[in-house]
Amino acid sequence: MKTTLTALPAGAGVFRIPSFKVVDVIVPMTTALFIDNQWVPFIDGENLQQQFARNGVSLSLHLCIANYLQRQGRNPSIHIVIQGGE
C-alpha cells in the first residue's frame, strides 16, 4: 500500500511535509529549500542532504524521506504530492 504525503508551500522556495507516522516510524518534518537552482531537502534535526538535491521538489523530498525510513529499517512505498504544483 502506498502512503501519500503532501508537501505544503512555506514561503518562497520552501516546501514542507509535516511530521507523520508510517509503518510505526515517526518521521520529523521534512523541508526542501530551493538553493542554486535545485531543491535541497532535510529532515528536522539533520543537516541539508545535498546528495538528494534535484531539479524537482517531489523527487528530492522522496529520496530524503526514503533514506530516513531505510535508516530506520523500513522501506514503505511513498508518494509525494506538491500542493500548488511544483
N, C-alpha and C positions, 0 to 999 in steps of 0.2 A: 504494500500500500504506500502510495506516495504522499508525503507531507508537503503541503503548500504553505510557503511563508511569504508575507507581504512586506516589501521594503517601502518605507514611508519617506517622503521628502522632508528634510530637516534643515532647510536653508539652501543657499546657492552652493551647488557642488557637493551636497551631502545627502546620503540616504541611510536610513537606519531600520533595522529589524529589531523590534523589542525582544527582550528576553523571552524564551519559550522553553517548553519541555517536550522532548521527543525521545522515544524508546528509553524512558527512565533517566535521561540525561538532561539537566538544566543547562541551556546554552545562554550565556550572558548576552546583553545587547550587542549586536554586530553593526558596525558602521563602515561605510565606504566613502572615501573622500576623493574628489577629482583633483589630482595633482599631476602636473606636467602632461596633460592630455591623456591620462589614464586613471582608472578607478582603482584606488588602493584601499583594501579592506583591513579591518582589525576587529578582534573580539575585545570587549571591555576588559581592562586589566592586563592586556597584552600589547606588544609593540605592533606598529604597522607591519603588515605582511606583504612586503614588496614582491616576494616571489609569486603572489597571487594577483598582482596588478594586471589589469586587462582593459581593453577598449570598452567593453560592455560591463555595466554595473552589476547586472544579474549574474554574469559568469564569475566576476571577482568575488561577490558575496557567496556564491555557491561553493567555489573552491575553498574559501576560508572556513565556512561552516562545515563542509565535508571533512576537511583536515582536522578541525576541532573534534568532531564526532569520532573520527578514526583514532585519534589520540585517547579517546575515552573507551575504545574497544567496540565502537558501534559503527554500522555502515548502512543507515537507512536511505531510502530513496527520497530526495527532497527536490522541490521545485520552487524557484524564486519568481515572484510576481512583483513588478515595479509599479507602484501606484503613481498614476500620472504619466506613465510612459517612461522611456529611457532617454 
